[in-house]
Amino acid sequence: MKVVNQTLFVSVQNDIVCGDGSFKATVEHQLIVGEAGTDVEFVDIHNITFMGMPIEGYKAYNQFKDKMSDMGIDAEQMVDDACVGLIPDSFIKECEAKFAKINS
């Protein structure tokens, strides 16, 4: 058997607070580290609350986003904005170093 390519997948979770603090959630990203470089992908959102009330399941979350949209609020953009800078460059470099060690 010959290994021709290796990739390191690292999943990370962060708690976010959006807007005035009434919208909270846990977001998950996956770092995909390989020979061609590193990509960071949004994977999931869960533990969602709005004004302290849980929003459970994807159907309920989609209904929530629709209601927010009806009021002129882009919930997805709020999440995107809250995710900016969540994964520090130093952590990405640490993952890249782990990948380099695996491949040495």
A tleap script that builds the chain and sets N, CA, C and O, in Angstrom:
source leaprc.protein.ff14SB
mol = sequence {
  NMET LYS VAL VAL ASN GLN THR LEU PHE VAL
  SER VAL GLN ASN ASP ILE VAL CYS GLY ASP
  GLY SER PHE LYS ALA THR VAL GLU HIE GLN
  LEU ILE VAL GLY GLU ALA GLY THR ASP VAL
  GLU PHE VAL ASP ILE HIE ASN ILE THR PHE
  MET GLY MET PRO ILE GLU GLY TYR LYS ALA
  TYR ASN GLN PHE LYS ASP LYS MET SER ASP
  MET GLY ILE ASP ALA GLU GLN MET VAL ASP
  ASP ALA CYS VAL GLY LEU ILE PRO ASP SER
  PHE ILE LYS GLU CYS GLU ALA LYS PHE ALA
  LYS ILE ASN CSER
}
set mol.1.N position { 0.849 -1.169 0.000 }
set mol.1.CA position { 0.000 0.000 0.000 }
set mol.1.C position { 0.897 1.234 0.000 }
set mol.1.O position { 1.931 1.276 0.666 }
set mol.2.N position { 0.470 2.239 -0.768 }
set mol.2.CA position { 1.231 3.475 -0.860 }
set mol.2.C position { 0.310 4.648 -0.514 }
set mol.2.O position { -0.715 4.847 -1.166 }
set mol.3.N position { 0.671 5.412 0.499 }
set mol.3.CA position { -0.079 6.612 0.860 }
set mol.3.C position { 0.330 7.716 -0.108 }
set mol.3.O position { 1.511 8.038 -0.228 }
set mol.4.N position { -0.643 8.288 -0.789 }
set mol.4.CA position { -0.322 9.296 -1.802 }
set mol.4.C position { -0.680 10.716 -1.373 }
set mol.4.O position { -0.227 11.686 -1.979 }
set mol.5.N position { -1.496 10.833 -0.324 }
set mol.5.CA position { -1.872 12.160 0.133 }
set mol.5.C position { -2.413 12.045 1.553 }
set mol.5.O position { -3.054 11.055 1.906 }
set mol.6.N position { -2.150 13.064 2.360 }
set mol.6.CA position { -2.678 13.103 3.714 }
set mol.6.C position { -3.294 14.471 3.959 }
set mol.6.O position { -2.833 15.484 3.432 }
set mol.7.N position { -4.344 14.479 4.770 }
set mol.7.CA position { -5.019 15.721 5.141 }
set mol.7.C position { -5.339 15.644 6.624 }
set mol.7.O position { -5.713 14.590 7.139 }
set mol.8.N position { -5.188 16.770 7.299 }
set mol.8.CA position { -5.520 16.862 8.718 }
set mol.8.C position { -6.812 17.679 8.848 }
set mol.8.O position { -6.894 18.810 8.371 }
set mol.9.N position { -7.813 17.088 9.498 }
set mol.9.CA position { -9.064 17.776 9.763 }
set mol.9.C position { -9.123 18.109 11.251 }
set mol.9.O position { -8.933 17.234 12.096 }
set mol.10.N position { -9.384 19.367 11.566 }
set mol.10.CA position { -9.481 19.804 12.955 }
set mol.10.C position { -10.803 20.544 13.120 }
set mol.10.O position { -11.041 21.545 12.445 }
set mol.11.N position { -11.658 20.063 14.007 }
set mol.11.CA position { -12.935 20.719 14.277 }
set mol.11.C position { -12.814 21.565 15.537 }
set mol.11.O position { -12.263 21.123 16.545 }
set mol.12.N position { -13.336 22.787 15.468 }
set mol.12.CA position { -13.303 23.691 16.617 }
set mol.12.C position { -14.691 24.278 16.830 }
set mol.12.O position { -15.428 24.530 15.876 }
set mol.13.N position { -15.036 24.491 18.094 }
set mol.13.CA position { -16.304 25.117 18.445 }
set mol.13.C position { -16.039 26.393 19.215 }
set mol.13.O position { -15.111 26.474 20.020 }
set mol.14.N position { -16.873 27.389 18.955 }
set mol.14.CA position { -16.788 28.670 19.665 }
set mol.14.C position { -18.203 29.147 19.977 }
set mol.14.O position { -19.127 28.948 19.188 }
set mol.15.N position { -18.356 29.772 21.122 }
set mol.15.CA position { -19.619 30.418 21.454 }
set mol.15.C position { -19.582 31.836 20.901 }
set mol.15.O position { -18.574 32.532 21.014 }
set mol.16.N position { -20.699 32.255 20.300 }
set mol.16.CA position { -20.781 33.602 19.757 }
set mol.16.C position { -21.968 34.335 20.370 }
set mol.16.O position { -22.935 33.724 20.827 }
set mol.17.N position { -21.867 35.648 20.366 }
set mol.17.CA position { -22.947 36.528 20.803 }
set mol.17.C position { -23.135 37.536 19.679 }
set mol.17.O position { -22.186 38.199 19.260 }
set mol.18.N position { -24.357 37.645 19.200 }
set mol.18.CA position { -24.638 38.517 18.064 }
set mol.18.C position { -25.447 39.733 18.488 }
set mol.18.O position { -26.211 39.701 19.453 }
set mol.19.N position { -25.251 40.804 17.733 }
set mol.19.CA position { -26.030 42.020 17.946 }
set mol.19.C position { -25.883 42.548 19.348 }
set mol.19.O position { -24.774 42.742 19.846 }
set mol.20.N position { -27.015 42.778 19.979 }
set mol.20.CA position { -27.021 43.357 21.329 }
set mol.20.C position { -26.891 42.309 22.425 }
set mol.20.O position { -27.059 42.617 23.605 }
set mol.21.N position { -26.593 41.071 22.038 }
set mol.21.CA position { -26.419 39.994 23.003 }
set mol.21.C position { -27.645 39.117 23.167 }
set mol.21.O position { -27.632 38.168 23.950 }
set mol.22.N position { -28.708 39.430 22.430 }
set mol.22.CA position { -29.928 38.639 22.577 }
set mol.22.C position { -29.891 37.343 21.772 }
set mol.22.O position { -30.697 36.442 22.003 }
set mol.23.N position { -28.959 37.252 20.833 }
set mol.23.CA position { -28.837 36.073 19.972 }
set mol.23.C position { -27.494 35.423 20.261 }
set mol.23.O position { -26.444 36.022 20.027 }
set mol.24.N position { -27.527 34.190 20.773 }
set mol.24.CA position { -26.310 33.461 21.139 }
set mol.24.C position { -26.332 32.078 20.505 }
set mol.24.O position { -27.400 31.514 20.265 }
set mol.25.N position { -25.152 31.536 20.236 }
set mol.25.CA position { -25.075 30.203 19.626 }
set mol.25.C position { -23.665 29.656 19.776 }
set mol.25.O position { -22.732 30.371 20.142 }
set mol.26.N position { -23.537 28.372 19.483 }
set mol.26.CA position { -22.239 27.726 19.356 }
set mol.26.C position { -22.051 27.418 17.878 }
set mol.26.O position { -22.917 26.813 17.245 }
set mol.27.N position { -20.914 27.839 17.335 }
set mol.27.CA position { -20.611 27.566 15.928 }
set mol.27.C position { -19.445 26.601 15.846 }
set mol.27.O position { -18.562 26.593 16.704 }
set mol.28.N position { -19.456 25.788 14.797 }
set mol.28.CA position { -18.377 24.827 14.579 }
set mol.28.C position { -17.745 25.088 13.216 }
set mol.28.O position { -18.432 25.246 12.207 }
set mol.29.N position { -16.441 25.128 13.219 }
set mol.29.CA position { -15.672 25.265 11.986 }
set mol.29.C position { -14.737 24.065 11.859 }
set mol.29.O position { -14.369 23.439 12.854 }
set mol.30.N position { -14.367 23.761 10.641 }
set mol.30.CA position { -13.402 22.693 10.406 }
set mol.30.C position { -12.230 23.272 9.633 }
set mol.30.O position { -12.397 23.906 8.592 }
set mol.31.N position { -11.035 23.037 10.170 }
set mol.31.CA position { -9.807 23.388 9.468 }
set mol.31.C position { -9.387 22.172 8.671 }
set mol.31.O position { -9.308 21.063 9.199 }
set mol.32.N position { -9.121 22.387 7.407 }
set mol.32.CA position { -8.682 21.325 6.516 }
set mol.32.C position { -7.260 21.682 6.097 }
set mol.32.O position { -7.039 22.586 5.292 }
set mol.33.N position { -6.309 20.953 6.661 }
set mol.33.CA position { -4.895 21.255 6.445 }
set mol.33.C position { -4.311 20.187 5.538 }
set mol.33.O position { -4.373 18.996 5.843 }
set mol.34.N position { -3.752 20.618 4.435 }
set mol.34.CA position { -3.167 19.674 3.489 }
set mol.34.C position { -1.969 20.271 2.786 }
set mol.34.O position { -1.551 21.389 3.085 }
set mol.35.N position { -1.426 19.525 1.860 }
set mol.35.CA position { -0.247 19.975 1.134 }
set mol.35.C position { -0.514 21.244 0.334 }
set mol.35.O position { 0.398 22.041 0.113 }
set mol.36.N position { -1.752 21.437 -0.101 }
set mol.36.CA position { -2.101 22.608 -0.909 }
set mol.36.C position { -2.401 23.840 -0.060 }
set mol.36.O position { -2.624 24.921 -0.605 }
set mol.37.N position { -2.409 23.696 1.261 }
set mol.37.CA position { -2.696 24.826 2.141 }
set mol.37.C position { -3.761 24.489 3.161 }
set mol.37.O position { -4.071 23.322 3.399 }
set mol.38.N position { -4.319 25.531 3.761 }
set mol.38.CA position { -5.311 25.376 4.818 }
set mol.38.C position { -6.586 26.119 4.456 }
set mol.38.O position { -6.549 27.282 4.056 }
set mol.39.N position { -7.716 25.434 4.602 }
set mol.39.CA position { -9.031 26.049 4.420 }
set mol.39.C position { -9.771 25.986 5.740 }
set mol.39.O position { -9.624 25.028 6.499 }
set mol.40.N position { -10.563 27.005 6.012 }
set mol.40.CA position { -11.424 27.024 7.189 }
set mol.40.C position { -12.859 27.081 6.686 }
set mol.40.O position { -13.236 27.998 5.956 }
set mol.41.N position { -13.655 26.092 7.081 }
set mol.41.CA position { -15.032 25.985 6.616 }
set mol.41.C position { -15.995 26.026 7.789 }
set mol.41.O position { -15.761 25.394 8.819 }
set mol.42.N position { -17.087 26.780 7.625 }
set mol.42.CA position { -18.176 26.763 8.595 }
set mol.42.C position { -18.893 25.426 8.456 }
set mol.42.O position { -19.228 25.014 7.346 }
set mol.43.N position { -19.134 24.739 9.590 }
set mol.43.CA position { -19.727 23.408 9.549 }
set mol.43.C position { -21.131 23.379 10.153 }
set mol.43.O position { -22.040 22.790 9.568 }
set mol.44.N position { -21.318 24.006 11.316 }
set mol.44.CA position { -22.585 23.829 12.020 }
set mol.44.C position { -22.828 24.974 12.983 }
set mol.44.O position { -21.904 25.680 13.388 }
set mol.45.N position { -24.087 25.139 13.339 }
set mol.45.CA position { -24.489 26.064 14.403 }
set mol.45.C position { -25.486 25.321 15.285 }
set mol.45.O position { -26.396 24.662 14.781 }
set mol.46.N position { -25.319 25.426 16.587 }
set mol.46.CA position { -26.234 24.763 17.520 }
set mol.46.C position { -26.234 25.514 18.836 }
set mol.46.O position { -25.564 26.537 18.973 }
set mol.47.N position { -26.985 25.010 19.807 }
set mol.47.CA position { -27.164 25.698 21.101 }
set mol.47.C position { -27.607 27.142 20.885 }
set mol.47.O position { -27.090 28.063 21.518 }
set mol.48.N position { -28.562 27.325 19.991 }
set mol.48.CA position { -29.013 28.659 19.610 }
set mol.48.C position { -30.071 29.143 20.599 }
set mol.48.O position { -31.011 28.422 20.935 }
set mol.49.N position { -29.891 30.388 21.059 }
set mol.49.CA position { -30.916 31.010 21.892 }
set mol.49.C position { -31.161 32.429 21.396 }
set mol.49.O position { -30.253 33.104 20.913 }
set mol.50.N position { -32.401 32.859 21.528 }
set mol.50.CA position { -32.764 34.242 21.216 }
set mol.50.C position { -33.553 34.770 22.396 }
set mol.50.O position { -34.613 34.244 22.735 }
set mol.51.N position { -33.032 35.804 23.013 }
set mol.51.CA position { -33.620 36.387 24.216 }
set mol.51.C position { -33.845 35.318 25.287 }
set mol.51.O position { -34.853 35.328 25.993 }
set mol.52.N position { -32.889 34.403 25.391 }
set mol.52.CA position { -32.914 33.356 26.403 }
set mol.52.C position { -33.758 32.139 26.056 }
set mol.52.O position { -33.757 31.153 26.794 }
set mol.53.N position { -34.474 32.198 24.944 }
set mol.53.CA position { -35.335 31.081 24.534 }
set mol.53.C position { -34.570 30.201 23.553 }
set mol.53.O position { -34.018 30.703 22.574 }
set mol.54.N position { -34.532 28.885 23.805 }
set mol.54.CA position { -33.808 27.997 22.884 }
set mol.54.C position { -34.523 27.867 21.537 }
set mol.54.O position { -35.751 27.841 21.459 }
set mol.55.N position { -33.722 27.789 20.496 }
set mol.55.CA position { -34.218 27.506 19.152 }
set mol.55.C position { -33.636 26.156 18.792 }
set mol.55.O position { -32.444 26.045 18.504 }
set mol.56.N position { -34.468 25.134 18.806 }
set mol.56.CA position { -33.980 23.764 18.670 }
set mol.56.C position { -34.291 23.199 17.295 }
set mol.56.O position { -35.441 23.202 16.855 }
set mol.57.N position { -33.270 22.720 16.630 }
set mol.57.CA position { -33.429 22.069 15.336 }
set mol.57.C position { -33.303 23.035 14.173 }
set mol.57.O position { -33.483 24.245 14.313 }
set mol.58.N position { -32.989 22.460 13.022 }
set mol.58.CA position { -32.759 23.279 11.830 }
set mol.58.C position { -34.050 23.905 11.306 }
set mol.58.O position { -34.030 25.019 10.782 }
set mol.59.N position { -35.165 23.200 11.442 }
set mol.59.CA position { -36.436 23.755 10.982 }
set mol.59.C position { -36.768 25.014 11.776 }
set mol.59.O position { -37.140 26.040 11.206 }
set mol.60.N position { -36.629 24.925 13.093 }
set mol.60.CA position { -36.905 26.081 13.953 }
set mol.60.C position { -35.921 27.216 13.667 }
set mol.60.O position { -36.305 28.386 13.681 }
set mol.61.N position { -34.656 26.881 13.410 }
set mol.61.CA position { -33.667 27.913 13.108 }
set mol.61.C position { -33.994 28.598 11.783 }
set mol.61.O position { -33.866 29.816 11.667 }
set mol.62.N position { -34.412 27.826 10.787 }
set mol.62.CA position { -34.791 28.429 9.503 }
set mol.62.C position { -36.018 29.320 9.656 }
set mol.62.O position { -36.093 30.379 9.032 }
set mol.63.N position { -36.983 28.902 10.480 }
set mol.63.CA position { -38.147 29.745 10.747 }
set mol.63.C position { -37.728 31.027 11.454 }
set mol.63.O position { -38.241 32.105 11.153 }
set mol.64.N position { -36.801 30.907 12.389 }
set mol.64.CA position { -36.269 32.080 13.097 }
set mol.64.C position { -35.611 33.036 12.111 }
set mol.64.O position { -35.858 34.241 12.154 }
set mol.65.N position { -34.762 32.496 11.208 }
set mol.65.CA position { -34.094 33.358 10.217 }
set mol.65.C position { -35.117 34.050 9.326 }
set mol.65.O position { -34.957 35.224 8.989 }
set mol.66.N position { -36.173 33.323 8.942 }
set mol.66.CA position { -37.219 33.923 8.102 }
set mol.66.C position { -37.930 35.062 8.829 }
set mol.66.O position { -38.181 36.113 8.239 }
set mol.67.N position { -38.254 34.858 10.102 }
set mol.67.CA position { -38.923 35.903 10.883 }
set mol.67.C position { -38.019 37.123 11.044 }
set mol.67.O position { -38.473 38.264 10.946 }
set mol.68.N position { -36.741 36.869 11.292 }
set mol.68.CA position { -35.791 37.980 11.408 }
set mol.68.C position { -35.698 38.731 10.079 }
set mol.68.O position { -35.647 39.961 10.056 }
set mol.69.N position { -35.677 37.991 8.990 }
set mol.69.CA position { -35.608 38.598 7.662 }
set mol.69.C position { -36.837 39.471 7.402 }
set mol.69.O position { -36.723 40.549 6.818 }
set mol.70.N position { -37.996 39.009 7.830 }
set mol.70.CA position { -39.227 39.793 7.683 }
set mol.70.C position { -39.127 41.139 8.398 }
set mol.70.O position { -39.778 42.110 8.014 }
set mol.71.N position { -38.290 41.179 9.457 }
set mol.71.CA position { -38.090 42.423 10.210 }
set mol.71.C position { -36.886 43.212 9.694 }
set mol.71.O position { -36.502 44.229 10.271 }
set mol.72.N position { -36.296 42.723 8.593 }
set mol.72.CA position { -35.158 43.426 8.010 }
set mol.72.C position { -33.821 43.093 8.643 }
set mol.72.O position { -32.854 43.836 8.477 }
set mol.73.N position { -33.755 41.991 9.364 }
set mol.73.CA position { -32.520 41.579 10.047 }
set mol.73.C position { -32.001 40.306 9.389 }
set mol.73.O position { -32.725 39.318 9.274 }
set mol.74.N position { -30.762 40.336 8.967 }
set mol.74.CA position { -30.137 39.183 8.329 }
set mol.74.C position { -29.387 38.371 9.392 }
set mol.74.O position { -28.246 38.686 9.733 }
set mol.75.N position { -30.036 37.327 9.911 }
set mol.75.CA position { -29.449 36.521 10.989 }
set mol.75.C position { -28.173 35.831 10.527 }
set mol.75.O position { -27.210 35.737 11.288 }
set mol.76.N position { -28.157 35.348 9.288 }
set mol.76.CA position { -26.949 34.685 8.785 }
set mol.76.C position { -25.773 35.646 8.747 }
set mol.76.O position { -24.650 35.269 9.083 }
set mol.77.N position { -26.024 36.887 8.339 }
set mol.77.CA position { -24.945 37.877 8.302 }
set mol.77.C position { -24.453 38.193 9.705 }
set mol.77.O position { -23.260 38.412 9.915 }
set mol.78.N position { -25.374 38.218 10.671 }
set mol.78.CA position { -24.965 38.445 12.063 }
set mol.78.C position { -24.027 37.337 12.527 }
set mol.78.O position { -23.024 37.600 13.189 }
set mol.79.N position { -24.362 36.086 12.173 }
set mol.79.CA position { -23.508 34.956 12.540 }
set mol.79.C position { -22.161 35.075 11.844 }
set mol.79.O position { -21.114 34.909 12.470 }
set mol.80.N position { -22.192 35.366 10.538 }
set mol.80.CA position { -20.938 35.530 9.791 }
set mol.80.C position { -20.060 36.603 10.420 }
set mol.80.O position { -18.856 36.408 10.586 }
set mol.81.N position { -20.663 37.732 10.769 }
set mol.81.CA position { -19.900 38.832 11.379 }
set mol.81.C position { -19.299 38.417 12.720 }
set mol.81.O position { -18.169 38.786 13.040 }
set mol.82.N position { -20.063 37.643 13.507 }
set mol.82.CA position { -19.578 37.207 14.818 }
set mol.82.C position { -18.456 36.181 14.687 }
set mol.82.O position { -17.668 36.002 15.616 }
set mol.83.N position { -18.380 35.508 13.540 }
set mol.83.CA position { -17.358 34.476 13.336 }
set mol.83.C position { -16.016 35.039 12.870 }
set mol.83.O position { -15.006 34.337 12.903 }
set mol.84.N position { -16.001 36.292 12.438 }
set mol.84.CA position { -14.759 36.881 11.944 }
set mol.84.C position { -13.716 36.902 13.072 }
set mol.84.O position { -13.961 37.449 14.147 }
set mol.85.N position { -12.568 36.307 12.810 }
set mol.85.CA position { -11.470 36.321 13.772 }
set mol.85.C position { -11.584 35.313 14.907 }
set mol.85.O position { -10.769 35.335 15.829 }
set mol.86.N position { -12.576 34.434 14.860 }
set mol.86.CA position { -12.729 33.450 15.941 }
set mol.86.C position { -11.558 32.477 16.022 }
set mol.86.O position { -11.177 32.038 17.107 }
set mol.87.N position { -11.000 32.148 14.880 }
set mol.87.CA position { -9.900 31.183 14.851 }
set mol.87.C position { -8.617 31.967 14.588 }
set mol.87.O position { -8.378 32.415 13.467 }
set mol.88.N position { -7.801 32.131 15.610 }
set mol.88.CA position { -6.594 32.954 15.464 }
set mol.88.C position { -5.584 32.330 14.498 }
set mol.88.O position { -5.491 31.109 14.369 }
set mol.89.N position { -4.838 33.195 13.830 }
set mol.89.CA position { -3.786 32.730 12.923 }
set mol.89.C position { -2.795 31.822 13.640 }
set mol.89.O position { -2.266 30.881 13.048 }
set mol.90.N position { -2.544 32.109 14.924 }
set mol.90.CA position { -1.585 31.290 15.671 }
set mol.90.C position { -2.088 29.843 15.788 }
set mol.90.O position { -1.287 28.909 15.743 }
set mol.91.N position { -3.400 29.652 15.936 }
set mol.91.CA position { -3.949 28.304 16.014 }
set mol.91.C position { -3.845 27.603 14.665 }
set mol.91.O position { -3.530 26.415 14.600 }
set mol.92.N position { -4.108 28.335 13.594 }
set mol.92.CA position { -3.987 27.766 12.249 }
set mol.92.C position { -2.545 27.333 12.006 }
set mol.92.O position { -2.301 26.252 11.469 }
set mol.93.N position { -1.597 28.168 12.397 }
set mol.93.CA position { -0.180 27.817 12.223 }
set mol.93.C position { 0.188 26.585 13.057 }
set mol.93.O position { 0.983 25.752 12.621 }
set mol.94.N position { -0.391 26.473 14.256 }
set mol.94.CA position { -0.169 25.299 15.107 }
set mol.94.C position { -0.666 24.026 14.412 }
set mol.94.O position { -0.001 22.991 14.445 }
set mol.95.N position { -1.835 24.116 13.787 }
set mol.95.CA position { -2.382 22.964 13.046 }
set mol.95.C position { -1.508 22.631 11.852 }
set mol.95.O position { -1.284 21.457 11.559 }
set mol.96.N position { -1.015 23.642 11.162 }
set mol.96.CA position { -0.127 23.413 10.027 }
set mol.96.C position { 1.172 22.752 10.471 }
set mol.96.O position { 1.724 21.914 9.759 }
set mol.97.N position { 1.658 23.134 11.654 }
set mol.97.CA position { 2.875 22.497 12.192 }
set mol.97.C position { 2.609 21.036 12.531 }
set mol.97.O position { 3.474 20.186 12.315 }
set mol.98.N position { 1.431 20.733 13.058 }
set mol.98.CA position { 1.068 19.340 13.345 }
set mol.98.C position { 1.022 18.536 12.048 }
set mol.98.O position { 1.493 17.400 11.988 }
set mol.99.N position { 0.452 19.140 11.021 }
set mol.99.CA position { 0.379 18.462 9.725 }
set mol.99.C position { 1.776 18.199 9.177 }
set mol.99.O position { 2.054 17.120 8.655 }
set mol.100.N position { 2.646 19.188 9.299 }
set mol.100.CA position { 4.029 19.018 8.807 }
set mol.100.C position { 4.730 17.891 9.564 }
set mol.100.O position { 5.491 17.124 8.973 }
set mol.101.N position { 4.474 17.791 10.870 }
set mol.101.CA position { 5.100 16.727 11.674 }
set mol.101.C position { 4.580 15.353 11.240 }
set mol.101.O position { 5.339 14.387 11.162 }
set mol.102.N position { 3.280 15.281 10.962 }
set mol.102.CA position { 2.702 14.014 10.503 }
set mol.102.C position { 3.339 13.572 9.193 }
set mol.102.O position { 3.563 12.382 8.971 }
set mol.103.N position { 3.628 14.529 8.338 }
set mol.103.CA position { 4.159 14.213 7.002 }
set mol.103.C position { 5.667 14.104 6.945 }
set mol.103.O position { 6.227 13.851 5.878 }
set mol.104.N position { 6.330 14.289 8.062 }
set mol.104.CA position { 7.809 14.206 8.017 }
set mol.104.C position { 8.302 12.789 8.251 }
set mol.104.O position { 9.509 12.547 8.246 }
savepdb mol mol.pdb
quit
